[in-house]
Amino acid sequence: MLTLILTASGCSTPLAGTGGISDMRLTVERQVSNEARIEAVLDESIISDGSWVMFEIKAPEDKGDIWLQAKYEGNGVYSADTNQLPDKEYKLLGHYYAGGGFHFSRQYAPN
């Protein structure tokens, strides 16, 4: 029954974001000439061969969301380099997916 509840609730599962294995830390490092590096750091114990991370960029003035496939670097770190991160206001989400339909997301909160 618990598995059914987690699958049905998707990224809004109440277990996600409470710390522990289902937590994700997002960072953005601006580089020269409109380039940015986005990183998601997760507990390595939840990483498997069938898991992946996508970054979703939502900008108010754009017509659609931008999705970036992150590359796994090891030690729980996924990253993507992009020149599509707006200079103005935007919302950045990191989405973690794993086998069995498990999914959770986090919103980037700049320091």
C-alpha positions as CSV (number, residue, x, y, z in Angstrom):
1,M,0.0,0.0,0.0
2,L,2.8,2.4,0.8
3,T,4.4,1.9,-2.6
4,L,1.0,2.7,-4.3
5,I,0.8,6.0,-2.3
6,L,4.3,7.1,-3.3
7,T,3.7,6.3,-6.9
8,A,0.4,8.0,-7.0
9,S,1.7,11.2,-5.4
10,G,4.7,11.6,-7.8
11,C,7.0,14.5,-7.0
12,S,4.7,15.8,-4.2
13,T,5.4,12.8,-2.0
14,P,5.6,14.0,1.7
15,L,8.6,11.8,2.3
16,A,10.7,13.8,-0.2
17,G,12.7,16.8,1.1
18,T,12.6,15.8,4.7
19,G,16.3,15.1,4.8
20,G,17.9,11.7,4.5
21,I,18.1,9.6,1.4
22,S,15.4,11.4,-0.5
23,D,16.9,14.8,-0.3
24,M,18.6,16.7,-3.1
25,R,20.9,19.8,-3.0
26,L,20.8,22.0,-6.1
27,T,23.6,24.5,-6.9
28,V,24.1,26.9,-9.9
29,E,27.6,28.2,-10.8
30,R,27.5,31.0,-13.3
31,Q,30.5,31.0,-15.7
32,V,31.7,33.4,-18.3
33,S,29.7,34.2,-21.5
34,N,26.3,33.1,-20.3
35,E,27.4,29.6,-19.4
36,A,26.2,28.0,-16.2
37,R,26.8,24.7,-14.5
38,I,23.9,23.1,-12.6
39,E,24.5,20.4,-10.0
40,A,22.3,18.1,-8.0
41,V,23.8,16.2,-5.1
42,L,22.0,13.2,-3.7
43,D,22.6,10.5,-1.2
44,E,24.7,8.0,-3.2
45,S,22.8,5.0,-1.6
46,I,19.7,5.8,-3.8
47,I,21.6,5.9,-7.1
48,S,21.2,2.9,-9.3
49,D,21.9,1.9,-12.9
50,G,18.3,2.9,-13.7
51,S,18.2,6.3,-12.1
52,W,18.6,9.7,-13.7
53,V,18.2,13.4,-13.1
54,M,16.6,16.1,-15.3
55,F,16.8,19.8,-14.7
56,E,13.7,21.9,-15.6
57,I,14.1,25.7,-16.2
58,K,11.0,27.8,-16.1
59,A,11.3,31.4,-17.2
60,P,8.2,33.7,-17.0
61,E,8.9,35.3,-20.4
62,D,9.6,32.2,-22.3
63,K,7.1,30.1,-24.2
64,G,8.0,26.8,-22.7
65,D,10.1,25.0,-20.2
66,I,13.7,23.9,-20.9
67,W,14.6,20.4,-19.9
68,L,18.3,19.3,-19.5
69,Q,19.5,15.7,-19.0
70,A,22.1,15.6,-16.3
71,K,25.2,13.5,-16.5
72,Y,26.1,11.3,-13.5
73,E,29.6,12.1,-12.3
74,G,29.8,9.7,-9.3
75,N,29.6,10.2,-5.5
76,G,25.9,11.2,-5.9
77,V,26.6,14.2,-8.2
78,Y,24.6,14.8,-11.4
79,S,25.5,17.9,-13.5
80,A,24.6,19.7,-16.7
81,D,26.3,22.7,-18.4
82,T,24.0,25.1,-20.2
83,N,23.8,28.5,-21.9
84,Q,20.0,28.6,-21.6
85,L,19.7,29.8,-18.0
86,P,18.0,33.3,-18.0
87,D,19.8,36.3,-16.5
88,K,16.5,37.5,-15.0
89,E,14.0,35.7,-12.9
90,Y,13.6,31.9,-13.4
91,K,12.6,28.8,-11.5
92,L,14.9,25.8,-11.5
93,L,13.8,22.3,-10.5
94,G,15.8,19.2,-10.2
95,H,13.9,15.9,-10.8
96,Y,15.2,12.5,-9.7
97,Y,13.8,9.4,-11.3
98,A,14.5,5.7,-10.3
99,G,13.1,2.3,-11.1
100,G,9.6,1.4,-10.0
101,G,8.2,4.8,-10.8
102,F,10.0,6.6,-8.0
103,H,10.3,10.3,-8.6
104,F,10.9,13.4,-6.5
105,S,11.9,17.0,-7.2
106,R,13.4,20.0,-5.5
107,Q,13.3,23.7,-6.4
108,Y,16.6,25.7,-6.5
109,A,16.8,28.3,-3.8
110,P,19.7,30.8,-4.4
111,N,21.8,31.8,-1.4
